[in-house]
Amino acid sequence: MTASPEDRIPVIVGVGEIVDRPKDIVAGLEPLTLLEQALQRAEADSGAKLLGEIQSLDIVNFLSWRYRDPERQLAQRLGIAPSHLYFGPVGGESPIRYLHEAAQRIARGECSVAAVCGAEAQSTATKAQRAGVALPWTPFAHDVEEPKRGAAFQKPMAVALGVFRPITVYPLYESATAAHWGQTPREALTESGELWSTYARVAADNPNAWLKKHFTGDQITTPTPENRLIAWPYTKLMVANPMVNMGGALILTSLAKARAAGVPEEKLIYPLGGASAEEPRDYLTRDQFVESHSQTVVLKTVMDLIEGDGRKFDAIELYSCFPCVPKMARRTLGLGPDVQPTVTGGLTFFGAPLNTYMTHAACAMVRKLRSGGKLGLLYGQGGFVTKHHGVVLSREAPKQALKQDISVQAEADRNRRDVPEFTTEAQGKGKVEAFTVIYRGNGEVEHGVAMLRTEDNRRTLGRISADDTATLAYLQNMDRTPVGSLGDIVTAGDGILEWRVA
């Protein structure tokens, strides 16, 4: 039988989410169960019997529990044998990438039903560990290697100074971008607070959100015992909250199959296209920290799908692990500080089921478009401003076939300037390129870290001792940026470079 054009038009037909708040720790659902239930809810949402026909199944990486071949275990639970079965690596952009790739498989005629799902049960897992409670879950696969995360790709000096985790690396972009945009630290923090307050308002109205509470910008950015500083300028309410139990799933099929299965037309949401690119995984080998070339090119490419104007999107989701990411993105999209950056609520307030937040964002976007919007943008990123993927969804059918080549890596690479050589040995003057101050859980300063350019324009990292109150105060002055300032580089007794204000 000859395939019709509608056999090659992918549509999202079902979305499903589950939030688990057990009263007893042992009653908490494990990730595999959350996945299964989210998929069942997505099928129910579609109104068609599609789970048994899944030929493509992607599972977003989860970290709260470890399984051997979780993709096979889930398929077995569902009673299916998909030809494409994948449990991917760590990456916050991965749900959007999997959604896009599933749509491409349908467009190529490789499958007619596909599913993307993700889940985490970090809240229950952490509570059980702290209480010494054994969970009645599938046995933890101790013999399965832990997934590689960002720290595995960083330089020893970055690890030694504590700037190898998201919470301590993103502030480097925060300080560099604010200075580049001509903002004082106070102005940058105000922008972050107001942006985050908008995320909080959306989460408060999202029935699937973990934290349903309104916060003002000042409440978000002002340190208190309950909202402690973690890494300058980020407080607890400015960072992702992974202590949640959540599952999300989407089901895609072809337009022909959706109609044959009786899925109502008003439920059909069409992927129009998108783009993907990455930065070097070792962030110290990037040319600068005032923008991400990959993010910029990805967002400009998705805007090209809608006549080059970011204001044409009726709804957007800008990944929100830390404020610098959506702040950079909204500028590239040509949107003002009054931007509505989310349909979901953000990784602080909706919750951050680690890699799979954007699965929930996709579910929220589908509901938003079904309720009246025409065009939606899903932008996800992973690592340390490392991996970027954007997808455009529409309530209207596309006018052309879905493109198969989505990489814009070559263009991003062309835009990169010379990368400074990194050195672990330096002396003389050092100019601040970016910085942060790391705090202990009790609110005391652990130490500061400055990314520096040496007099011969090499890059290095310098520690600022907790005892060096003058330099710490200089770095954290709210009314002028220290980026671009000169100070003295010296070698401490432990061999670590230190930086002191001149």
C-alpha atoms as one frame of an Amber mdcrd trajectory, in Angstrom:
protein
   0.000   0.000   0.000   1.354   3.432  -0.945   1.929   5.752   1.990  -0.083
   8.964   2.013   1.486  12.332   2.891  -0.358  12.205   6.198   1.583   9.050
   7.124   4.722  11.217   7.266   3.340  14.168   9.255   4.174  13.731  12.975
   1.747  14.946  15.617   1.758  14.958  19.408  -1.493  13.346  20.500  -1.102
  12.611  24.203   0.587  14.082  27.275   0.677  12.673  30.774   2.179  13.728
  34.101   2.262  12.322  37.603   3.404  13.908  40.867   4.010  11.590  43.813
   3.829  12.971  47.372   3.728   9.871  49.592   2.754  10.235  53.250   5.009
   7.283  54.099   8.481   6.970  52.566   8.041   3.313  51.633   4.847   4.183
  49.724   6.814   6.334  47.281   6.742   5.234  43.644   9.996   4.259  41.948
  11.007   5.882  38.630   9.927   2.910  36.502   6.440   3.067  37.989   6.267
   6.818  37.471   7.250   6.285  33.815   4.616   3.623  33.331   1.855   5.708
  34.905   2.832   8.849  32.975   2.609   6.902  29.710  -0.771   5.492  30.693
  -2.000   9.019  31.378  -0.645  10.206  28.028  -2.551   7.421  26.285  -5.725
   8.357  28.166  -5.201  11.987  27.171  -5.052  11.011  23.499  -8.313   9.113
  23.688  -6.841   6.286  21.588  -5.274   2.926  22.379  -1.677   3.518  21.359
   0.665   2.160  24.061   0.642  -1.341  22.598   1.725   0.034  19.215   4.769
   2.025  20.357   7.669   1.375  17.984   9.993   4.089  19.310  10.594   4.618
  23.046  13.044   7.156  24.489  13.645   7.427  28.237  15.319  10.521  29.646
  18.251   9.711  31.906  17.396   9.588  35.616  19.745   9.752  38.569  17.599
   9.100  41.644  17.730   5.320  41.159  19.897   3.042  39.071  18.582   0.178
  36.925  20.122  -2.262  34.523  18.588  -1.539  31.086  15.633   0.518  32.341
  14.371   0.958  28.783  13.985  -2.811  28.431  12.355  -3.129  31.834   9.816
  -0.430  30.942   9.072  -2.035  27.575   8.510  -5.336  29.341   6.100  -3.698
  31.781   4.185  -2.240  28.844   4.252  -5.482  26.874   5.897  -3.920  23.835
   9.037  -4.521  21.755   9.945  -1.212  20.052  12.514  -1.288  17.271  13.974
   1.924  18.724  14.579   1.634  22.465  16.846   4.177  24.131  17.907   5.303
  27.600  19.995   8.380  27.000  22.905  10.166  28.677  22.656  13.061  31.120
  21.397  16.305  29.583  18.663  18.810  30.362  18.048  19.381  26.650  17.488
  15.668  25.988  13.654  15.584  26.288  13.372  18.176  23.522  15.936  16.347
  21.408  14.126  13.017  21.867  10.794  14.640  21.002  12.324  16.107  17.860
  14.031  12.850  16.862  10.841  10.852  17.430   9.005  13.237  15.117  11.762
  12.765  12.533  11.387   8.975  12.677   7.709   9.313  11.937   8.503  11.735
   9.080  10.940   9.164   7.654   8.328   6.440   7.865  10.365   4.372  10.347
   7.554   4.184  12.883   3.987   5.311  13.340   3.809   5.578  17.150   6.551
   6.983  19.384   6.850   7.889  23.048   9.199  10.052  25.096   9.166   9.844
  28.866  11.169  10.691  31.965  10.869  10.410  35.730  12.708  11.050  38.987
  11.989  10.088  42.594  14.787  12.055  44.248  12.622  13.305  47.120  11.712
   9.793  48.242  15.175   8.373  47.574  16.868  11.101  49.626  14.410  10.847
  52.517  14.837   7.066  52.602  18.621   7.358  52.645  18.577   9.915  55.465
  16.136   7.827  57.496  17.938   4.546  56.836  14.785   3.102  55.277  14.972
   0.329  52.658  12.674   1.042  49.712  10.633  -1.858  48.224  11.711  -0.923
  44.701  13.468  -2.788  41.934  16.877  -3.556  43.505  19.416  -0.757  42.986
  21.856  -1.802  40.243  25.166  -1.223  42.023  27.058  -2.861  39.162  25.837
  -0.284  36.648  28.255   2.586  36.138  27.096   5.985  37.339  26.290   8.304
  34.407  28.975  10.831  33.501  28.096  14.363  34.506  29.726  17.736  33.955
  32.472  17.302  36.551  33.956  14.404  34.579  34.945  16.794  31.788  36.549
  19.598  33.817  40.154  20.513  34.557  41.748  19.409  37.864  42.155  23.036
  38.961  38.431  23.664  38.491  37.655  20.600  40.598  40.179  21.624  43.276
  38.564  25.063  43.570  34.989  23.743  43.603  33.932  25.279  40.272  32.946
  21.996  38.640  29.252  21.823  39.573  26.371  23.700  37.948  25.741  25.834
  41.043  29.311  27.173  40.955  29.854  27.392  37.174  26.708  29.233  36.084
  27.582  32.243  38.291  30.589  32.759  36.018  28.193  33.404  33.144  26.043
  35.507  35.457  28.861  37.901  36.305  30.305  38.052  32.787  26.991  38.669
  31.027  25.870  41.360  33.472  29.104  43.282  32.933  28.803  42.841  29.163
  25.242  44.212  29.220  26.374  47.249  31.222  24.476  46.245  34.357  25.613
  46.780  37.908  25.363  43.624  40.044  22.326  45.186  41.721  20.582  45.718
  38.395  21.426  42.189  37.262  20.099  40.716  40.501  16.892  42.722  40.203
  16.353  41.376  36.695  16.931  37.819  37.947  14.494  38.264  40.824  11.712
  39.654  38.657  12.248  36.925  36.060  12.137  34.206  38.724   9.040  35.758
  40.266   7.312  35.305  36.902   8.280  31.618  36.885   6.907  31.290  40.425
   3.547  32.819  39.433   3.134  30.268  36.645   4.112  27.374  38.932   1.537
  28.522  41.495  -1.196  27.903  38.913   0.233  24.629  37.563  -1.467  21.646
  39.257   1.619  19.523  38.608   4.081  21.946  40.248   5.968  20.924  43.378
   6.108  24.383  44.992   2.905  26.354  44.470   3.732  29.685  46.073   4.070
  33.261  44.870   7.405  34.959  45.566   8.383  38.545  44.906  11.704  39.309
  43.271  13.107  40.595  46.576  12.013  37.448  48.411  13.857  35.373  45.844
  17.124  37.314  45.815  17.412  38.362  49.489  19.449  35.924  51.614  17.748
  34.630  54.773  18.336  31.546  56.940  15.717  29.722  54.830  16.965  31.213
  51.542  20.696  30.993  52.044  23.378  32.064  49.608  24.879  29.058  47.823
  27.197  30.607  45.236  27.237  34.327  44.562  24.843  35.735  43.478  22.537
  32.714  43.759  20.308  32.027  46.736  18.427  28.767  47.252  15.340  30.197
  45.510  17.381  31.027  42.404  18.509  27.476  41.632  16.917  24.235  40.467
  15.088  22.091  43.036  15.724  18.385  42.332  13.990  17.084  45.483  10.813
  16.029  43.703   8.995  12.860  42.586   7.633  13.313  39.055   7.002  11.537
  35.798   6.080  12.909  32.384   5.376  11.407  28.959   4.383  12.353  25.427
   2.962  10.159  22.686   3.439  10.992  19.015   1.990   9.378  15.952   1.385
  10.202  12.300  -1.473  12.444  11.275  -2.999   9.562   9.326  -2.885   7.197
  12.298  -4.163   9.862  14.698  -7.200  10.450  12.533  -7.773   6.750  11.984
  -7.614   6.217  15.764 -10.192   8.933  16.321  -7.955  11.457  18.101  -9.889
  14.769  18.066  -8.393  17.393  15.737  -8.235  19.934  18.555  -5.758  17.699
  20.396  -3.221  17.506  17.567  -0.022  19.541  18.005   2.555  19.598  15.201
   6.361  19.809  15.538   7.500  22.304  12.881  11.247  21.903  13.294  14.176
  23.001  15.404  17.917  23.052  15.868  20.733  21.645  17.997  24.328  22.613
  18.889  26.860  22.253  21.712  29.654  24.138  23.455  32.924  22.441  24.479
  32.243  20.310  27.545  35.261  21.712  29.383  33.949  25.205  30.005  37.475
  26.571  30.454  38.131  25.914  26.759  35.399  28.343  25.628  36.318  31.638
  24.049  34.259  33.851  26.392  31.357  33.874  28.878  29.150  36.717  27.689
  27.151  34.461  25.379  26.843  30.888  24.173  27.421  30.702  20.431  25.473
  27.445  20.325  22.503  28.907  22.189  22.505  31.975  19.961  22.558  30.008
  16.710  19.931  27.508  17.898  17.526  30.278  18.883  18.104  32.273  15.699
  17.477  29.123  13.666  14.154  28.400  15.362  13.166  32.045  14.832  13.820
  31.555  11.131  10.945  29.055  11.183   8.597  31.904  12.141   9.883  34.709
   9.914  12.766  35.648  12.231  10.687  37.323  14.937  10.683  35.892  18.470
   7.601  37.966  19.289   5.541  35.710  17.022   5.668  32.921  19.607   2.414
  32.783  21.572   4.135  30.795  24.318   7.732  29.967  25.187   9.640  27.846
  27.662  13.151  29.088  28.358  15.174  26.574  30.343  15.572  27.912  33.858
  18.172  26.007  35.851  19.819  29.365  36.678  18.813  32.931  35.723  21.637
  33.616  33.251  20.247  31.036  30.798  16.814  32.602  30.122  18.321  36.089
  30.430  20.686  35.333  27.551  17.947  33.570  25.590  15.345  36.312  25.814
  17.861  38.865  24.511  18.666  36.669  21.512  14.933  36.275  20.857  14.549
  40.061  20.938  12.190  39.976  23.920  12.073  42.485  26.761  12.460  42.008
  30.516   8.668  41.656  30.782   8.910  38.356  28.876   6.598  35.496  29.833
   9.380  32.876  29.907   7.466  29.741  30.862   4.290  27.704  30.554   5.465
  25.336  33.299   6.883  27.227  36.266  10.640  26.767  36.145  13.113  24.388
  37.734  12.986  26.141  41.103   9.228  26.299  41.594   7.680  23.665  39.317
  10.550  21.422  40.362  13.627  20.031  38.689  13.341  16.301  38.055  16.940
  16.628  36.873  17.193  15.863  33.154  13.481  15.561  32.499  12.065  19.015
  33.343  11.568  19.729  29.649   9.366  16.632  29.319   6.952  18.390  31.654
   7.469  21.665  29.797   6.496  19.935  26.551   3.354  18.594  28.224   2.484
  22.077  29.487   3.165  23.572  26.054   0.850  21.078  24.357  -1.925  22.005
  26.783  -1.231  25.712  26.234  -1.458  25.423  22.452  -4.570  23.293  22.648
  -6.211  26.040  24.695  -5.683  28.745  22.095  -2.049  29.555  21.318  -0.779
  29.001  17.798   3.042  28.817  18.050   5.186  27.606  20.936   8.948  27.465
  21.522  10.572  24.821  23.698  14.222  25.619  24.446  16.237  23.234  26.607
  19.872  23.158  27.589  22.164  20.814  29.472  25.531  20.703  31.164  27.170
  24.047  31.922  25.489  26.073  29.134  26.784  23.168  27.045  24.049  21.393
  25.058  21.256  23.347  23.372  18.109  22.262  21.547  15.059  24.198  20.431
  11.804  22.946  18.900   8.840  24.874  17.525   5.364  23.420  18.057   2.228
  24.566  16.267  -1.506  24.095  16.458  -1.575  24.286  12.659  -0.225  21.644
  10.290   3.156  22.398   8.704   3.388  23.623   5.131   6.524  21.567   4.425
   8.090  18.296   5.517  10.012  18.146   8.787  13.720  18.700   8.141  16.068
  15.866   9.018  19.290  17.865   9.372  18.922  19.850  12.590  22.548  20.458
  13.584  23.743  24.061  13.454  27.081  23.111  15.002  29.156  24.325  12.066
  27.722  27.828  12.307  28.221  27.952  16.070  31.835  26.842  15.628  32.440
  29.496  12.968  31.377  32.198  15.400  33.919  31.191  18.040  36.913  33.414
  18.515  40.377  32.381  19.677  40.401  30.465  22.947  43.006  31.598  25.483
  45.521  29.032  26.632  44.805  27.740  30.125  47.616  27.796  32.671  48.018
  26.550  36.225  51.125  28.664  36.762  50.934  32.429  36.712  52.123  35.495
  38.554  51.873  39.255  38.262  48.571  40.926  37.419  45.367  39.105  36.653
  42.213  40.665  35.144  38.815  39.330  36.273  36.901  37.650  33.441  34.180
  36.206  35.699  33.816  35.214  39.348  31.747  33.694  42.143  31.892  33.241
  45.907  31.077  29.799  47.304  29.199  29.500  50.616  28.974  26.744  53.191
  25.654  25.393  54.424  25.939  27.501  57.586  26.101  30.703  55.559  29.837
  31.281  55.936  32.084  31.940  52.963  34.102  28.898  51.883  36.161  30.876
  49.357  35.839  32.963  46.236  36.961  31.996  42.731  37.952  34.401  39.977
  38.447  33.403  36.361  41.391  35.517  35.281  43.286  36.688  32.229  47.023
  37.004  32.790  49.204  39.783  31.418  50.031  37.583  28.397  46.281  36.857
  27.930  46.259  33.295  29.193  43.349  32.083  31.342  43.609  30.756  34.875
  41.604  30.403  38.088  42.432  32.183  41.311  41.115  31.478  44.783  40.107
  34.241  47.166  40.583  33.093  50.752  37.710  33.444  53.202  40.107  35.489
  55.331  40.639  38.022  52.535  37.604  40.089  53.441  38.782  43.104  51.440
  38.879  41.199  48.150  35.599  39.399  48.879  33.916  42.719  49.636  35.350
  44.145  46.412  33.940  41.234  44.396  30.489  41.497  45.975  30.019  45.248
  45.718  26.490  45.684  44.358  27.050  49.002  42.640  29.915  48.253  40.276
  31.147  45.111  38.596  34.617  43.743  39.389  34.764  42.167  35.924  37.717
  43.754  34.135  39.476  44.671  37.394  43.170  43.995  37.945  44.605  42.260
  40.976  47.669  40.345  42.051  48.113  36.632  41.327  50.167  34.801  43.958
  50.837  31.139  44.666  49.567  29.923  48.028  51.338  27.357  50.197  49.169
  24.538  48.830  50.193  25.379  45.273  46.808  26.927  44.386  46.836  30.340
  42.722  45.193  33.117  44.718  43.933  36.498  43.535  43.966  39.651  45.658
  42.513  43.007  44.818  45.211  45.542  43.950
